[in-house]
Amino acid sequence: MPASATSFLRVAVLADSDTRWKWGALTAQRLTPAAAEVRLDGYLLRGRATPTARQLQEVGVSADSLREVTSVEFLRAMTEEPYDVLVLALVGGGVQAMLHGLRDILAGSSRRPVVVTGYVGVVYEKLTDGLLLRHGADLVLANSRHDADRFRAVYEGVGADASAVTEVALPFLGGTPYTGEHDPYTVAFAAQPSVPDNRRDRRYLLNRLIEHARRHPEREVLLKLRSKPGEHTTHIEELPYQKLVQGTDVPANFKLVYGNMGEVLDRTDLLVTVSSTAALEALHRRIPTAVLTDLGVREALGNHHFTGSGCLASWDRLDAGYRPVPDEEWVARQGVAADGSYATAFDAARARIARLLDRPGGLPPLNPYYTPETAPGYLPGILARHHLGPDGAPLPGAPAAGKAPGPVRQIVRRAARGAYRHGVQRVAPVIRRMGEL
């Protein structure tokens, strides 16, 4: 790291949900050398999944400053604050829009930040689409050797530069390794907001979890929830489990829990999920982990990612006392770093950032694969959703930076979010059921 960066490093994270804020902020911390004095500024992209104060508190990652912005407000802030590193913790279209927006708004500038992006967890769908939308960042982080190989193959396959792909690990791994059973023995089911995506399957999983609690009254059985009703996380949750469980007779040893996943894992003896990234957190600690096959092993569920892991199991087997044993070779390729290598997982990324910050003459303009020439029928629509034109410049009428919304606008915004969430969680399921009649 150059002398100027070693003494003081300014880092910004732009995130569009609570889980991406957690990933982005922790990634920023992992990417900066321990000896550096770091200022971390957080920006929350205004939208349907903007984290609530409760969600931010639950994530437990602090920043020196944190404010909500639109895309254009954020881009203008980048011209006012001289950041060294920028982490884009966004959905793919958001990353692409910011890359083009930064290229436009920083044109002619003597310096720009090193731009980093990646994925919050397991990449099991839209691999090519998501990767090409992230192309153009200086570092595209891969959470495992398996992902790094896949990412490079996609970029090279379309003739794009693959040098930005950098192998790391998930930034939120850690915690105390599992040493043996707790009292009481605790089974935790890690719920997901969008998997499975229908009432029948979610009700099935809930019933099996409750039945497991009844079969094993000596155990504590936890349903670990991601968000409270009315909140949104990275994915839309139309059918929250806390609503499905209403009116159901549950045993005393069955509990709904919120809070930090790491704290739940501290007391877990068996982690059960369909395909949550929590499985990787548990495997990192060597906690017995089961990935359910009850609904099939399918791409739509994401549990196909765990083929070969040794973790696939059904509720029938778990009810009978089965405890999966993970395949060590699979675990090693997935970046779980259960072998003690986690301490060095971000070394290559830190070294690459240091080289880029020390580059003579500064960094060249950002150069995404998608341009008005390579994707004229796709790129303009992505940029327009962020109030940017085909060249990345803000469109007329885009919100001005630094202008705080008035009280009326704040009320309208809250009402709009409430209406959106009501539509997702109340109206949409009803319409879907009517369509199935």
KESE-886636 format. One record per residue (C-alpha): x, y, z. Coordinates in pm, 1 decimal. Layout:
N
       xx       yy       zz
        X        Y        Z
...
This chain:
437
       xx       yy       zz
      0.0      0.0      0.0
    150.5    341.1    -92.2
    255.1    569.5    191.4
    -40.3    804.6    147.7
   -285.6    516.0    161.9
   -113.5    345.5    454.8
   -151.1    647.1    681.3
   -511.6    720.4    588.1
   -749.4    532.8    359.9
  -1093.7    657.9    259.6
  -1340.2    384.8    167.8
  -1702.4    409.9     51.0
  -1966.1    135.6     29.9
  -2285.6    169.7   -173.3
  -2545.9    -95.2    -83.4
  -2910.0   -155.6   -177.7
  -3023.4   -394.1    100.3
  -2934.7   -505.2    450.6
  -2753.5   -820.4    338.0
  -2554.4   -632.4     74.8
  -2464.6   -362.6    328.2
  -2333.5   -636.8    556.1
  -2133.6   -792.5    271.6
  -2004.8   -458.1    143.7
  -1902.0   -314.6    480.4
  -1732.8   -634.1    597.5
  -1561.0   -671.5    260.0
  -1430.3   -315.5    291.4
  -1288.8   -399.2    632.9
  -1123.0   -715.6    502.6
   -970.0   -532.6    205.6
   -793.6   -265.9    411.9
   -463.4   -339.8    587.1
   -475.9   -363.5    964.6
   -210.5    -92.4    999.0
   -406.1    163.5    797.6
   -625.7    432.7    947.1
   -954.7    388.3    763.6
  -1259.4    608.5    725.9
  -1562.9    412.7    607.7
  -1858.2    603.5    460.8
  -2176.9    411.9    387.6
  -2435.3    501.6    124.0
  -2770.5    323.2    110.5
  -2935.3    326.2   -230.2
  -3294.5    441.9   -200.4
  -3537.6    174.0   -317.2
  -3775.4   -103.8   -215.3
  -3511.9   -283.9     -4.0
  -3347.3     14.0    167.6
  -3262.0   -121.5    515.2
  -3459.8     -7.2    817.2
  -3285.7    111.9   1134.3
  -3362.5   -225.9   1296.8
  -3208.0   -419.0   1009.5
  -2894.5   -204.6   1017.4
  -2861.4   -257.9   1391.1
  -2902.2   -633.4   1346.0
  -2624.8   -640.4   1084.9
  -2398.1   -489.9   1347.9
  -2151.4   -321.7   1111.0
  -2082.6     42.4   1185.7
  -1955.2    319.8    959.2
  -1815.6    667.9   1019.2
  -2110.3    806.2    822.6
  -2421.7    651.7    673.3
  -2682.7    816.7    453.4
  -2955.9    729.1    206.3
  -2908.3    845.6   -153.1
  -3041.1    810.0   -504.1
  -2807.0    688.6   -776.7
  -2747.2   1040.1   -906.8
  -2693.3   1181.3   -557.3
  -2433.0    913.5   -497.3
  -2250.1    983.9   -822.0
  -2232.7   1353.1   -743.8
  -2103.6   1274.6   -396.5
  -1817.2   1087.7   -563.3
  -1702.6   1414.9   -720.2
  -1694.8   1581.4   -378.3
  -1524.6   1309.8   -171.5
  -1180.6   1175.7   -277.2
  -1220.6    805.1   -198.5
   -941.9    550.8   -238.4
  -1164.3    242.5   -256.6
  -1531.3    206.6   -350.7
  -1724.1   -115.9   -285.5
  -2040.6   -155.4   -494.3
  -2263.3   -393.3   -297.9
  -2554.1   -389.2   -541.8
  -2760.3   -607.9   -768.3
  -2596.1   -651.3  -1109.9
  -2792.8   -378.2  -1288.5
  -2704.7   -132.6  -1013.5
  -2335.4   -213.0  -1046.3
  -2346.7   -161.8  -1422.5
  -2526.1    171.4  -1386.6
  -2275.5    296.9  -1131.0
  -1979.7    191.7  -1348.2
  -2112.7    393.8  -1640.5
  -2215.8    679.9  -1414.7
  -1870.6    695.1  -1254.7
  -1701.4    680.0  -1593.7
  -1904.3    981.1  -1706.0
  -1897.1   1192.3  -1393.0
  -1524.1   1138.3  -1326.2
  -1418.3   1197.9  -1687.5
  -1121.4   1429.4  -1684.3
  -1059.4   1380.3  -1313.6
   -699.6   1326.4  -1206.7
   -794.5   1033.5   -984.4
  -1072.1    787.5   -916.7
  -1125.8    517.6   -654.7
  -1042.4    152.3   -700.8
  -1385.7      0.3   -768.0
  -1466.3   -337.3   -612.6
  -1777.1   -553.3   -648.0
  -1887.2   -913.9   -606.5
  -2161.9  -1139.4   -473.0
  -2320.7  -1167.0   -128.6
  -2323.2  -1546.8   -126.7
  -2375.2  -1854.6   -338.8
  -2403.1  -1779.3   -712.3
  -2653.9  -2034.2   -835.6
  -2852.1  -1845.9  -1102.9
  -2801.9  -1586.1  -1377.4
  -2427.1  -1643.9  -1368.7
  -2347.2  -1495.9  -1709.7
  -2597.1  -1210.3  -1684.5
  -2482.4  -1108.5  -1337.1
  -2113.7  -1132.4  -1418.6
  -2130.9   -923.6  -1734.5
  -2326.7   -657.5  -1545.8
  -2037.6   -645.6  -1296.8
  -1765.6   -636.9  -1560.9
  -1568.4   -313.2  -1561.4
  -1493.1   -298.7  -1190.1
  -1124.8   -311.7  -1097.7
  -1188.1   -615.0   -876.5
  -1471.5   -865.3   -921.0
  -1448.7  -1074.2   -606.4
  -1511.2  -1448.7   -620.4
  -1595.2  -1609.5   -287.7
  -1421.0  -1937.4   -370.6
  -1182.4  -2110.7   -607.8
  -1488.6  -2269.4   -771.2
  -1643.7  -1927.3   -838.8
  -1315.7  -1775.0   -958.5
  -1280.0  -2046.4  -1222.8
  -1639.7  -1999.2  -1338.8
  -1610.9  -1619.1  -1348.0
  -1295.6  -1623.5  -1560.7
  -1449.7  -1875.8  -1799.3
  -1751.8  -1650.3  -1856.7
  -1544.4  -1337.5  -1921.1
  -1298.3  -1515.1  -2148.1
  -1586.9  -1681.6  -2328.9
  -1726.0  -1346.6  -2447.3
  -1384.2  -1194.5  -2514.6
  -1385.4   -970.9  -2206.2
  -1085.5   -900.7  -1984.6
  -1091.3  -1146.6  -1692.3
   -801.4   -999.9  -1494.0
  -1034.4   -829.8  -1243.9
  -1155.3  -1165.9  -1105.5
   -994.8  -1205.9   -763.6
  -1043.3  -1502.2   -533.2
  -1134.4  -1420.0   -173.1
  -1390.5  -1571.4     67.6
  -1718.1  -1462.0    218.0
  -1633.2  -1172.2    450.4
  -1869.7  -1276.0    728.0
  -1722.3  -1618.4    802.0
  -1578.2  -1664.8   1147.9
  -1702.1  -1734.7   1495.2
  -1616.4  -2004.7   1744.5
  -1556.2  -2350.6   1591.9
  -1806.1  -2617.8   1688.6
  -1670.1  -2844.6   1961.8
  -1969.6  -3057.6   2058.1
  -2334.3  -3072.4   2149.6
  -2502.0  -2797.7   2347.9
  -2758.6  -2837.6   2623.2
  -3021.5  -2841.2   2492.6
  -2927.6  -2981.1   2152.5
  -3034.2  -2709.5   1908.4
  -3159.1  -2737.4   1550.1
  -3178.1  -2411.6   1353.4
  -3358.5  -2373.0   1021.6
  -3222.3  -2080.9    817.0
  -3519.2  -1934.6    629.3
  -3483.3  -1761.6    292.5
  -3712.5  -1485.1    164.3
  -3759.1  -1620.9   -187.8
  -3675.9  -1992.8   -167.9
  -3911.4  -2169.2   -199.7
  -4139.5  -1915.5   -364.9
  -4486.7  -2061.4   -306.9
  -4721.2  -2112.7    -12.1
  -4748.9  -2490.2    -46.0
  -4374.6  -2553.9    -24.8
  -4313.2  -2297.7    248.6
  -4599.4  -2442.1    449.6
  -4452.8  -2789.6    400.3
  -4112.4  -2683.0    534.9
  -4274.0  -2507.2    829.6
  -4484.0  -2814.6    914.4
  -4180.8  -3044.2    897.8
  -3983.2  -2815.1   1125.2
  -4268.0  -2807.3   1377.8
  -4306.3  -3184.5   1351.7
  -3932.1  -3225.4   1417.6
  -3977.8  -3024.6   1738.0
  -4264.7  -3251.6   1842.0
  -4063.8  -3567.0   1768.5
  -3770.6  -3437.9   1972.7
  -3906.9  -3252.5   2276.2
  -3558.4  -3262.6   2432.6
  -3426.3  -3041.7   2150.5
  -3464.8  -2669.3   2093.3
  -3584.5  -2602.9   1738.2
  -3533.5  -2253.9   1598.0
  -3681.5  -2089.7   1289.4
  -3423.3  -1821.7   1205.7
  -3598.6  -1538.8   1019.4
  -3431.8  -1279.1    800.4
  -3672.3   -987.1    840.5
  -3988.5   -879.4   1016.6
  -4318.0   -830.3    827.4
  -4306.2   -508.7    624.2
  -3927.0   -519.1    585.3
  -3745.8   -629.5    273.6
  -3405.5   -783.0    233.5
  -3211.0   -865.3    -83.4
  -3500.2  -1072.9   -218.6
  -3873.2  -1010.3   -199.0
  -4055.0  -1220.1     62.1
  -4418.3  -1260.9    -34.8
  -4502.3  -1524.9    226.3
  -4317.2  -1462.1    553.9
  -4299.9  -1765.8    780.5
  -4412.8  -1559.9   1077.9
  -4746.6  -1510.3    899.0
  -4774.3  -1873.2    792.0
  -4724.6  -1988.8   1149.9
  -5004.3  -1770.5   1285.8
  -5284.5  -1982.1   1431.6
  -5070.5  -2297.2   1429.5
  -5034.6  -2501.6   1746.3
  -4660.0  -2525.7   1806.5
  -4470.9  -2711.1   2080.1
  -4292.8  -2520.5   2356.5
  -3948.5  -2610.1   2218.4
  -4020.1  -2440.5   1882.7
  -3918.2  -2074.0   1860.3
  -3897.7  -1793.7   1604.4
  -3572.3  -1599.8   1629.7
  -3426.6  -1288.3   1466.1
  -3087.6  -1132.9   1517.2
  -2737.6  -1193.1   1388.4
  -2687.0  -1531.5   1221.5
  -2351.9  -1572.9   1393.5
  -2513.1  -1549.7   1735.7
  -2763.3  -1819.3   1639.9
  -2483.1  -2043.2   1514.5
  -2307.0  -2003.1   1848.0
  -2567.4  -2236.3   1999.7
  -2653.1  -2451.8   1694.7
  -2583.0  -2826.4   1673.9
  -2752.1  -2883.1   1337.0
  -2809.6  -2615.0   1073.3
  -3086.6  -2694.9    824.8
  -3166.9  -2495.2    511.9
  -3272.8  -2520.7    150.3
  -2978.7  -2324.7      8.7
  -2900.4  -2031.1    238.9
  -2548.6  -1889.6    258.8
  -2583.4  -1966.7    630.1
  -2486.1  -2321.8    530.2
  -2139.5  -2197.7    435.2
  -2111.5  -2006.8    763.1
  -2198.8  -2324.1    952.1
  -1958.0  -2538.5    748.4
  -1680.2  -2288.7    817.3
  -1733.3  -2353.6   1189.7
  -1770.4  -2728.8   1124.1
  -2127.0  -2728.4   1253.0
  -2324.4  -3027.1   1111.6
  -2518.3  -2887.2    815.9
  -2811.6  -3029.6    619.7
  -2929.4  -2902.3    281.2
  -3283.9  -3026.8    226.1
  -3381.9  -3249.1    -67.0
  -3752.1  -3272.1     24.5
  -3856.8  -3034.1   -254.4
  -3610.4  -3180.5   -500.6
  -3255.4  -3083.7   -589.4
  -3323.9  -2808.5   -840.6
  -3166.7  -2497.8   -987.9
  -3475.4  -2299.3   -892.0
  -3408.4  -2377.8   -526.2
  -3032.6  -2328.3   -538.0
  -2964.4  -2650.1   -350.0
  -2811.8  -2798.1   -665.4
  -2506.2  -2590.6   -571.6
  -2446.4  -2834.6   -285.2
  -2426.1  -3142.1   -508.1
  -2115.8  -3329.5   -397.6
  -2102.3  -3154.1    -60.4
  -2217.8  -3452.1    144.3
  -2476.8  -3223.2    308.1
  -2788.2  -3319.4    110.3
  -3052.4  -3482.2    329.4
  -3428.4  -3510.9    379.1
  -3636.4  -3432.0    685.8
  -3713.0  -3803.5    722.0
  -3342.5  -3878.3    767.8
  -3293.5  -3583.7   1002.8
  -3592.8  -3691.9   1211.6
  -3425.8  -4030.1   1245.4
  -3106.7  -3874.1   1381.8
  -2890.1  -3845.4   1068.6
  -2607.7  -3589.0   1081.2
  -2445.9  -3510.0    744.2
  -2066.8  -3523.1    710.3
  -1929.7  -3270.5    456.5
  -1692.2  -3367.7    177.7
  -1360.7  -3199.9    258.0
  -1255.9  -3148.0   -104.6
  -1588.9  -2982.5   -187.4
  -1565.9  -2760.3    119.5
  -1213.9  -2648.9     22.5
  -1320.8  -2548.0   -329.4
  -1618.5  -2349.6   -199.2
  -1414.7  -2097.8      1.4
  -1542.6  -2221.9    334.9
  -1184.4  -2211.5    466.2
  -1252.8  -2453.5    749.2
   -884.1  -2556.1    734.9
   -759.8  -2231.6    891.3
   -674.8  -2056.1    562.8
   -935.9  -1782.9    617.3
   -680.7  -1544.3    770.2
   -505.1  -1512.2    432.6
   -812.5  -1528.7    206.4
   -806.2  -1154.3    127.6
   -429.2  -1113.2     86.5
   -437.9  -1126.7   -294.5
   -717.2   -868.6   -311.0
   -534.5   -632.9    -74.1
   -217.9   -666.3   -280.5
   -404.8   -590.6   -603.3
   -565.2   -279.9   -452.8
   -223.7   -161.8   -331.7
    -80.9   -196.4   -683.3
   -372.6     -6.7   -834.9
   -347.7    276.5   -582.2
     25.1    301.0   -652.8
    -16.1    299.6  -1029.9
    185.0    580.6  -1193.0
    -43.2    841.6  -1347.3
   -352.1    708.5  -1171.1
   -615.6    466.1  -1291.8
   -757.6    456.3  -1645.5
  -1130.5    520.7  -1705.7
  -1362.2    235.6  -1613.3
  -1422.0      8.5  -1910.9
  -1735.8   -214.0  -1878.4
  -1802.0   -487.7  -2133.1
  -2148.4   -348.8  -2202.3
  -2150.5    -27.7  -2402.1
  -2402.4    144.0  -2633.7
  -2217.5    -38.3  -2913.0
  -2204.8   -390.9  -2765.3
  -2551.9   -391.9  -2603.9
  -2762.3   -111.4  -2757.7
  -3088.2   -291.6  -2682.9
  -3005.1   -379.1  -2321.0
  -2779.8   -120.4  -2159.7
  -2995.1    195.3  -2203.3
  -3283.7     39.1  -2009.3
  -3056.2    -55.7  -1719.2
  -2911.8    295.2  -1701.3
  -3252.8    462.2  -1732.5
  -3373.9    283.6  -1418.5
  -3108.5    481.1  -1233.7
  -3193.1    809.8  -1409.9
  -2887.8    785.7  -1636.8
  -2872.6    829.8  -2011.5
  -2707.4    585.9  -2255.6
  -2375.1    764.7  -2202.0
  -2396.9    735.4  -1822.3
  -2478.1   1103.7  -1770.6
  -2768.4   1198.3  -1536.5
  -3095.3   1247.8  -1721.9
  -3277.0   1582.8  -1699.4
  -3492.2   1602.9  -1388.9
  -3280.3   1360.2  -1186.0
  -3273.3   1442.7   -811.2
  -3015.9   1700.2   -710.1
  -2744.2   1597.6   -469.4
  -2746.8   1741.4   -121.8
  -3114.1   1835.9   -134.7
  -3290.8   1671.5    156.5
  -3648.2   1560.5     85.3
  -3914.2   1777.1    243.8
  -4166.5   1638.9    494.2
  -4434.6   1586.6    229.7
  -4194.0   1395.7      6.7
  -4082.8   1181.9    301.1
  -4444.9   1093.7    383.5
  -4519.4   1009.0     20.5
  -4205.3    794.9      1.1
  -4294.3    599.6    315.4
  -4648.7    551.1    187.8
  -4518.8    427.5   -146.6
  -4289.2    176.4     21.1
  -4573.0     59.3    240.8
  -4801.5     18.4    -58.7
  -4531.5   -174.1   -243.4
  -4474.0   -409.4     48.7
  -4848.5   -457.6     94.4
  -4878.2   -542.2   -274.0
  -4594.0   -792.5   -253.5
  -4701.9   -965.2     66.0
  -5082.5   -937.4     46.6
  -5215.1   -865.2   -302.2
  -4970.6  -1059.7   -520.0
  -5022.6  -1396.2   -342.7
  -5400.9  -1356.3   -370.2
  -5378.8  -1280.2   -742.3
  -5148.5  -1577.3   -790.0
  -5389.3  -1811.4   -611.3
  -5679.2  -1679.5   -821.2
  -5478.4  -1749.1  -1133.5
  -5424.8  -2108.1  -1025.9
  -5798.5  -2177.8   -983.5
